[in-house]
């Protein structure tokens, strides 16, 4: 017998009996589980029915497609094979979301209410519409702004955060839009949910109903660049297939969110297209890291807190807050056109309009100055280089918010704007991980001006991201490693310099109980940090117990067993090569 099916909920025991003695060289368990979450799988063996012995316990975050592999012969620890990337020529079992019955709405999936009215003589974009949604069982209440969508149509985009029945009602400055009400039935959708700080470990990023994550984004202008739906869908598939998380872009470059800035008219065609693209991203568990403004010649043509700006902010929240993965940011090089009071005001505006606690911040550092948003819910820094000192400072363990670096690390194969190569991008992602889990973004190495913007930047082309990005295969290993090999323990892991001799570019990350310890060896050739490519000294003198150790190759995603290491002493390990490597210790 080579396989068995545990059914919906695994029973206490799954017995596999043989009629004769056999040599067990490997036990493999394929998980079928949605949504992802922490599980425990116990492997027991016995020569007779009354002599069971536990030989290993898998305690991992698992989901459909996860393989749990145990080698009884002592050739190394159990290995959790990542769900993605799928090895060439193989197909991972699909993680099918629950079916949503007709007439119901899936949790974390945007549901749009459409209302009709005659705008009369008013500017329809300035007609105020609000929807109030109340969860019948808990009393949770969400108040959402609505938006004008052309003709005589206004809409409200509601994202349910709980299953069960919700009631809704509307209020408006237009009597024809006020006083509407109804009910919405919500069921599980299988979507991982809103991306925000972990409630229990707020320095870390987590999906509300899903795993911890190190957000990795690519610089793609989903608002302004023209591309077909088929091209955008293929790009989104590429991003998801490589375990990336976000598109990062500036929303209103050269006031491109408007069709008529002075007339307070939004560019409906672009906004409607952005909504369609957001649905494509949401279906794949992806989202956006949104900068409102750019700098220099593309900066806003209107002043702070002007009618144009207030409309833009309200309209942006109304259109986008009903999607689960949205990060709100101010803009780049902000000190050119806004001040500290404005930064705080912007944060207050987002908090007032958006009931979903999407992350909000304002990038600081470099040309953005040192204007840190009061009450920010994530830390947005603007370091152009990927030096680990900056990433460690951004993480700032204990500050109560997760972090991203919102300058984009360019791969720079052509003009070398900041010295990164694709290999530097790979190392940058692992530096961000070993720093505690800082989000990063990657941009192209050539200037691109979608929709004729004058402040051209290094956006990837929607139709060519798969050709223009060179590091995706390496980046794909980061979150599969975090979710499958660190799992829920990653939430409590913080930088642990006491566990490693840092000379020559070595760093450590560990949880307080030292159940998982991760070491990163910089290797040689990094553009921003020195590494000697030599041995790493694991200083475990004050750490009790014993561990199983593996080398992890960030180029291939393969774990190679080292063996058992006792605590209470220092271990010096020469790496397989002078490149970057990781060592993973798991407490036995």
VOGU-3710 file (C-alpha; in Angstrom, 3 decimals, decimal comma):
1> xxxxxxxxxx> 0,000/0,000/0,000  1,532/3,341/-1,020  -1,122/5,930/-0,119  -4,224/6,507/1,987  -6,897/9,191/2,318  -7,731/10,560/5,746  -10,947/12,200/4,605  -12,159/15,617/5,748  -10,865/15,467/9,321  -8,066/13,015/10,019
11> xxxxxxxxxx> -8,960/10,350/12,580  -6,789/9,747/15,603  -4,849/7,002/13,871  -4,129/5,889/10,334  -2,751/2,351/10,465  -0,682/0,909/7,647  0,040/-2,803/8,154  2,334/-5,108/6,194  2,043/-8,892/6,015  5,808/-9,320/6,153
21> xxxxxxxxxx> 8,880/-7,433/7,320  9,833/-4,525/5,058  12,574/-1,911/5,061  11,009/1,548/5,330  13,290/3,987/3,568  10,859/6,890/3,349  7,378/7,858/4,524  5,614/10,535/2,477  2,358/12,252/3,401  0,552/14,484/0,893
31> xxxxxxxxxx> -1,633/17,079/2,612  -5,040/18,120/1,270  -6,042/21,061/3,461  -7,783/24,400/2,900  -7,305/27,009/4,221  -3,617/26,703/5,160  -2,807/26,470/8,839  -0,688/24,833/11,539  -1,027/21,050/11,856  0,600/18,184/13,736
41> xxxxxxxxxx> 1,276/14,847/12,038  2,722/12,068/14,230  4,719/9,189/12,736  4,745/6,003/14,840  6,231/2,599/14,023  5,933/-0,802/15,690  6,981/-4,384/15,098  3,888/-5,567/17,011  0,527/-3,845/17,613  1,291/-3,200/21,298
51> xxxxxxxxxx> 4,735/-1,650/20,837  4,159/1,688/19,089  7,001/4,221/19,217  6,815/7,855/18,096  9,700/8,486/15,718  8,795/11,975/14,576  6,228/14,768/14,881  5,684/17,197/12,002  4,601/20,588/13,341  4,286/22,796/10,301
61> xxxxxxxxxx> 2,012/25,241/8,539  0,524/23,051/5,814  -1,898/23,406/2,915  -3,024/21,418/-0,078  0,000/20,226/-2,013  2,397/20,096/0,945  4,476/16,907/1,091  5,719/15,786/4,509  8,709/13,492/4,070  10,334/11,360/6,782
71> xxxxxxxxxx> 13,371/9,124/6,268  13,423/6,502/9,079  16,957/5,455/8,218  18,403/8,558/9,843  19,463/10,269/6,634  18,286/13,599/7,908  15,230/15,284/9,337  11,745/15,215/7,919  11,508/17,667/5,057  8,480/19,692/4,105
81> xxxxxxxxxx> 8,504/20,115/0,374  7,291/23,631/-0,512  4,009/23,977/-2,397  5,693/26,302/-4,862  7,538/26,560/-7,040  6,413/23,284/-8,559  9,371/21,368/-10,020  9,462/21,448/-13,832  7,392/18,688/-15,359  5,251/18,112/-12,254
91> xxxxxxxxxx> 1,882/19,407/-11,161  1,068/20,193/-7,532  -2,467/19,241/-6,494  -4,708/22,319/-6,799  -5,904/24,029/-3,637  -9,562/24,382/-4,583  -11,459/27,085/-2,664  -14,850/26,205/-1,191  -17,743/26,657/-3,593  -19,774/29,812/-2,889
101> xxxxxxxxxx> -23,503/29,052/-3,289  -25,517/31,261/-5,662  -26,815/34,298/-3,827  -24,057/34,191/-1,208  -20,795/36,133/-0,939  -17,403/34,700/-0,027  -15,585/36,000/3,037  -12,817/38,453/2,031  -14,305/38,737/-1,478  -15,557/42,126/-2,581
111> xxxxxxxxxx> -19,300/42,444/-3,118  -20,492/45,534/-5,004  -23,836/47,211/-4,348  -25,075/49,338/-7,264  -27,524/52,204/-6,814  -29,112/54,584/-9,320  -29,913/58,267/-8,947  -30,176/61,496/-10,893  -27,214/63,670/-9,882  -29,208/66,798/-10,637
121> xxxxxxxxxx> -26,916/69,795/-10,896  -24,288/68,458/-8,506  -20,876/67,157/-9,477  -21,601/63,419/-9,160  -18,065/62,739/-7,909  -18,740/64,973/-4,914  -22,049/63,371/-3,945  -21,454/61,682/-0,593  -22,666/58,106/-0,242  -22,051/55,779/2,687
131> xxxxxxxxxx> -23,003/52,197/3,405  -23,321/50,744/6,903  -22,905/46,978/7,217  -23,740/45,131/10,456  -22,879/41,500/11,168  -26,009/40,008/12,695  -24,358/37,579/15,122  -21,499/39,708/16,469  -22,747/43,242/15,937  -19,530/44,176/14,106
141> xxxxxxxxxx> -20,211/47,323/12,090  -18,398/48,584/9,002  -19,056/52,018/7,496  -17,891/52,397/3,898  -17,748/55,323/1,459  -19,400/54,849/-1,920  -18,280/56,227/-5,278  -19,684/57,506/-8,556  -19,124/55,143/-11,482  -20,597/57,005/-14,464
151> xxxxxxxxxx> -24,066/57,682/-15,828  -26,590/57,507/-13,009  -24,691/54,801/-11,102  -23,049/54,845/-7,683  -21,492/51,816/-6,019  -20,278/50,574/-2,638  -17,601/47,871/-2,492  -18,133/45,751/0,635  -15,664/43,096/1,831  -17,133/40,812/4,524
161> xxxxxxxxxx> -14,792/39,935/7,373  -17,050/37,297/8,983  -19,284/34,504/7,746  -22,989/34,724/8,465  -25,631/37,298/7,689  -24,911/41,000/7,295  -27,519/43,753/7,055  -26,808/46,935/5,131  -28,269/50,407/4,745  -27,268/53,581/2,929
171> xxxxxxxxxx> -27,107/57,290/3,649  -26,310/60,052/1,167  -26,476/63,741/0,350  -28,608/62,612/-2,629  -32,054/61,525/-1,398  -32,365/58,916/-4,160  -29,269/57,116/-2,845  -30,302/57,225/0,825  -32,476/54,750/2,697  -31,701/51,592/0,764
181> xxxxxxxxxx> -31,259/48,414/2,807  -30,901/44,669/2,515  -29,109/41,535/3,674  -26,030/39,622/2,513  -25,252/35,987/3,357  -21,522/35,307/3,674  -19,774/31,919/3,512  -16,153/30,795/3,631  -14,226/31,468/0,428  -10,819/29,964/1,170
191> xxxxxxxxxx> -9,150/33,336/0,560  -6,267/34,006/2,992  -7,703/37,427/3,790  -6,407/40,884/4,582  -2,647/41,426/4,671  -1,690/43,393/7,779  0,284/43,130/10,992  -0,101/39,917/12,972  -2,380/40,674/15,965  -0,243/38,573/18,330
201> xxxxxxxxxx> 3,172/39,469/16,889  2,642/42,924/15,342  6,192/43,173/13,978  5,256/40,481/11,424  3,128/40,439/8,276  0,256/37,943/8,135  -2,845/37,205/6,092  -5,865/37,326/8,396  -6,931/33,748/7,616  -3,623/32,561/6,235
211> xxxxxxxxxx> 0,095/32,294/6,786  2,837/34,651/7,839  4,621/36,208/4,885  7,614/38,294/3,863  5,945/40,592/1,294  7,853/40,768/-1,996  6,559/43,137/-4,659  7,338/44,151/-8,212  7,125/47,662/-9,665  4,186/47,468/-12,111
221> xxxxxxxxxx> 1,808/50,380/-12,746  -1,605/48,741/-12,617  -3,333/52,142/-12,771  -1,759/53,847/-15,762  -0,271/51,224/-18,074  -2,388/50,055/-21,000  -2,514/46,273/-21,431  -5,169/43,736/-22,310  -6,994/41,725/-19,679  -5,260/38,617/-21,001
231> xxxxxxxxxx> -1,832/40,237/-20,609  -2,591/41,406/-17,078  -3,940/37,991/-16,110  -0,820/36,261/-17,434  1,334/38,718/-15,474  -0,669/38,048/-12,289  -0,265/34,297/-12,795  3,493/34,789/-13,128  3,609/36,805/-9,883  1,557/34,221/-7,984
241> xxxxxxxxxx> 3,444/31,247/-9,425  6,688/32,710/-8,079  5,360/33,317/-4,551  5,458/37,099/-4,898  2,827/39,179/-3,127  2,325/42,697/-4,434  2,376/45,203/-7,264  3,878/48,538/-6,227  3,030/51,759/-8,111  2,186/55,466/-7,841
251> xxxxxxxxxx> -1,514/56,106/-8,346  -1,816/59,657/-9,638  1,389/60,508/-11,492  0,886/63,708/-13,489  -2,609/63,682/-11,936  -3,436/60,616/-14,019  -6,230/59,552/-11,663  -8,255/62,509/-12,985  -9,720/63,188/-16,401  -10,153/66,859/-15,419
261> xxxxxxxxxx> -8,274/67,946/-12,309  -9,700/71,450/-12,043  -13,202/70,184/-12,805  -12,936/67,496/-10,107  -13,602/64,674/-12,577  -12,004/61,282/-12,006  -10,709/59,192/-14,935  -13,470/56,577/-14,926  -11,945/54,331/-17,575  -8,711/53,965/-15,586
271> xxxxxxxxxx> -10,482/53,431/-12,281  -12,829/50,828/-13,748  -9,877/49,029/-15,290  -8,003/49,132/-11,973  -10,989/47,524/-10,226  -11,039/44,749/-12,810  -7,318/44,219/-12,296  -7,756/44,156/-8,529  -10,263/41,315/-8,916  -7,694/39,380/-10,955
281> xxxxxxxxxx> -5,079/39,939/-8,252  -7,484/39,030/-5,438  -8,386/35,726/-7,087  -4,690/34,818/-6,796  -4,164/36,068/-3,235  -2,235/39,109/-4,506  -2,628/42,833/-3,945  -1,035/46,260/-4,170  1,341/48,505/-2,253  -0,032/51,876/-3,292
291> xxxxxxxxxx> 1,823/55,176/-3,341  -0,549/58,111/-3,850  1,992/60,498/-5,409  5,313/60,669/-7,210  7,823/63,536/-7,189  9,429/66,156/-9,456  7,476/66,870/-12,657  4,887/64,198/-11,824  4,001/65,534/-8,376  0,438/66,707/-7,621
301> xxxxxxxxxx> -0,666/69,879/-9,370  -2,941/70,817/-6,454  -2,231/71,871/-2,911  -2,507/70,022/0,395  -6,037/69,322/1,654  -7,483/70,944/-1,467  -10,822/69,849/-2,921  -8,928/67,788/-5,498  -6,886/66,017/-2,854  -9,833/65,295/-0,589
311> xxxxxxxxxx> -11,748/63,849/-3,540  -8,772/61,752/-4,621  -8,251/60,244/-1,164  -11,939/59,506/-0,596  -12,344/58,043/-4,085  -9,221/55,891/-3,702  -10,428/54,414/-0,427  -13,962/53,912/-1,736  -12,730/52,064/-4,823  -10,031/49,953/-3,169
321> xxxxxxxxxx> -10,736/49,315/0,517  -13,045/46,418/-0,354  -10,075/44,375/-1,560  -8,142/42,353/1,032  -4,546/43,165/0,069  -4,056/46,934/-0,155  -1,340/48,999/1,525  -1,879/52,772/1,590  1,164/55,064/1,374  1,672/58,763/0,671
331> xxxxxxxxxx> 4,319/59,195/-1,992  7,992/59,501/-2,759  10,294/62,406/-1,946  7,358/63,891/-0,090  9,219/66,836/1,404  9,185/68,447/-2,072  5,435/69,160/-1,802  3,981/68,185/1,618  4,934/68,551/5,307  4,708/66,602/8,570
341> xxxxxxxxxx> 1,243/67,901/9,459  -0,029/66,729/6,094  1,491/63,262/6,604  -0,436/62,892/9,862  -3,602/64,297/8,259  -3,365/61,757/5,428  -3,098/58,912/7,932  -6,158/60,233/9,770  -8,101/60,435/6,501  -7,354/56,831/5,600
351> xxxxxxxxxx> -8,207/55,672/9,114  -11,530/57,532/9,083  -12,650/56,378/5,636  -11,324/52,806/5,709  -12,869/50,486/8,340  -10,720/47,465/7,458  -7,421/48,440/9,098  -5,482/48,108/5,876  -1,849/49,090/6,499  -1,129/52,814/6,196
361> xxxxxxxxxx> 2,213/54,622/6,340  4,338/57,316/4,735  7,732/56,518/3,302  10,564/58,358/4,983  14,302/58,593/4,462  16,303/59,960/1,547  14,369/62,498/-0,502  11,260/61,827/1,575  12,855/63,434/4,603  12,240/62,204/8,126
371> xxxxxxxxxx> 8,476/62,682/8,255  7,198/59,614/10,110  3,410/59,256/10,220  1,873/59,502/13,674  -0,104/56,308/14,283  1,293/54,476/11,250  0,367/50,790/11,075  3,518/49,782/9,231  6,987/51,245/8,916  7,813/52,414/5,367
381> xxxxxxxxxx> 11,467/53,244/4,726  13,128/54,526/1,582  16,589/52,964/1,393  17,726/52,658/-2,205  20,373/50,082/-1,319  19,775/46,722/0,344  22,327/46,999/3,151  21,287/44,733/5,994  21,870/47,468/8,582  19,000/49,448/7,054
391> xxxxxxxxxx> 16,715/46,414/6,976  17,462/45,630/10,621  16,710/49,243/11,549  13,447/49,119/9,577  12,282/45,951/11,361  12,923/47,532/14,789  11,793/44,571/16,892  9,223/45,573/19,480  7,970/48,750/17,795  4,561/47,162/17,207
401> xxxxxxxxxx> 4,400/47,504/13,415  5,779/45,462/10,501  8,048/47,079/7,934  8,649/47,413/4,217  11,397/49,049/2,227  9,447/51,188/-0,240  12,302/52,149/-2,457  12,653/49,620/-5,227  15,801/47,542/-5,640  16,566/47,544/-9,366
411> xxxxxxxxxx> 18,233/44,496/-10,908  20,349/46,879/-12,999  21,561/44,657/-15,778  22,106/47,663/-18,048  22,871/51,063/-16,510  23,709/50,120/-12,918  21,747/52,871/-11,161  22,401/51,482/-7,701  24,693/48,526/-8,087  22,339/45,576/-7,669
421> xxxxxxxxxx> 22,560/42,434/-9,757  19,916/39,663/-9,802  22,069/37,811/-7,255  22,016/40,926/-5,055  18,212/40,872/-5,257  18,253/37,261/-4,078  20,487/38,198/-1,158  18,327/41,264/-0,441  15,267/39,052/-0,011  17,095/36,805/2,460
431> xxxxxxxxxx> 18,552/39,808/4,276  14,984/41,106/4,646  13,950/37,711/6,018  16,843/37,341/8,471  16,216/40,941/9,601  12,807/39,755/10,823  10,569/39,758/7,747  10,800/43,175/6,056  8,847/43,601/2,817  10,832/44,557/-0,301
441> xxxxxxxxxx> 10,135/45,556/-3,905  12,038/44,943/-7,138  12,020/47,259/-10,134  13,189/47,164/-13,746  16,515/48,492/-15,005  15,159/50,740/-17,778  12,952/53,826/-17,633  9,325/53,456/-18,717  6,637/56,138/-19,003  3,165/54,517/-18,980
451> xxxxxxxxxx> 0,359/56,803/-20,183  2,925/59,460/-21,104  3,882/60,417/-17,556  6,768/62,871/-17,454  8,414/61,490/-14,317  9,433/58,217/-15,948  10,484/55,422/-13,643  11,667/51,840/-13,695  8,340/50,103/-14,047  8,207/46,613/-15,463
461> xxxxxxxxxx> 5,945/46,244/-18,501  2,784/44,285/-17,733  3,130/42,154/-20,856  6,850/41,521/-20,351  7,390/41,075/-16,605  8,159/37,390/-17,161  11,059/38,379/-19,435  12,244/41,541/-17,677  12,453/40,147/-14,132  15,473/37,892/-13,747
471> xxxxxxxxxx> 15,432/36,908/-10,072  11,944/35,409/-9,793  13,138/31,809/-9,515  15,286/32,709/-6,523  12,635/34,941/-4,955  10,099/32,130/-5,225  11,920/30,155/-2,529  11,625/32,780/0,217  8,023/32,424/1,327  7,786/28,708/0,624
481> xxxxxxxxxx> 10,730/28,330/3,031  9,214/30,654/5,643  5,803/29,005/5,554  6,915/25,383/5,304  10,110/25,267/7,381  9,600/28,036/9,939  5,804/28,011/10,022  4,051/29,605/12,972  7,320/29,814/14,896  8,401/32,574/12,475
491> xxxxxxxxxx> 5,932/34,916/14,197  8,129/35,003/17,311  11,506/34,977/15,535  13,647/38,104/15,880  17,285/38,921/15,090  19,587/36,975/17,441  23,158/38,279/17,095  24,181/36,393/20,253  23,836/33,086/18,390  26,395/33,753/15,669
501> xxxxxxxxxx> 29,841/35,184/15,127  28,865/37,991/12,760  32,302/38,562/11,234  32,363/37,967/7,498  28,657/38,614/7,019  26,763/36,104/9,178  23,410/36,717/10,858  20,872/34,796/12,954  17,122/34,798/13,588  15,456/32,801/16,385
511> xxxxxxxxxx> 12,359/32,491/18,535  12,716/33,000/22,312  12,512/29,260/22,996  15,185/28,541/20,357  12,901/25,995/18,658  13,937/27,316/15,253  17,206/29,101/14,566  18,007/30,409/11,097  21,484/31,540/10,075  22,272/33,520/6,928
521> xxxxxxxxxx> 25,745/33,580/5,387  26,154/36,557/3,062  28,825/34,924/0,940  31,043/36,932/-1,372  30,142/39,449/-4,045  27,278/41,366/-2,448  27,030/44,958/-3,662  26,207/46,432/-0,253  27,453/44,116/2,481  30,792/42,420/2,926
531> xxxxxxxxxx> 30,888/38,667/3,234  33,926/36,409/3,308  32,287/33,200/2,059  33,917/31,353/4,938  32,727/29,156/7,808  29,953/30,211/10,154  30,293/29,822/13,926  27,021/28,922/15,641  27,469/30,133/19,221  25,085/27,846/21,096
541> xxxxxxxxxx> 26,944/27,934/24,410  23,917/29,296/26,272  21,378/27,240/24,320  20,396/23,883/25,781  19,067/20,815/24,027  20,008/19,422/20,649  19,073/20,280/17,092  18,890/18,879/13,617  20,749/21,086/11,134  20,298/21,549/7,392
551> xxxxxxxxxx> 21,954/23,643/4,751  19,420/25,519/2,606  20,463/26,574/-0,893  18,662/29,852/-1,801  19,352/29,226/-5,485  17,644/25,844/-5,706  15,373/25,734/-2,661  16,885/22,407/-1,575  17,608/21,366/2,014  20,702/19,217/2,559
561> xxxxxxxxxx> 21,074/17,491/5,943  24,048/18,343/8,150  23,009/16,149/11,073  22,471/16,510/14,803  24,145/19,368/16,694  24,140/19,558/20,494  23,535/22,830/22,290  25,874/24,180/24,923  28,811/24,659/22,562  29,996/26,461/19,451
571> xxxxxxxxxx> 29,840/24,711/16,079  31,859/25,931/13,102  30,437/24,893/9,738  32,165/25,469/6,385  29,555/26,293/3,706  29,227/24,168/0,556  30,548/27,141/-1,475  31,532/30,774/-1,022  28,087/31,981/-2,106  25,183/32,883/0,174
581> xxxxxxxx> 23,712/30,011/2,216  21,345/29,437/5,117  21,551/27,013/8,031  18,306/25,873/9,654  18,306/24,381/13,157  15,219/22,546/14,423  15,020/21,504/18,043  14,841/17,740/18,477
//
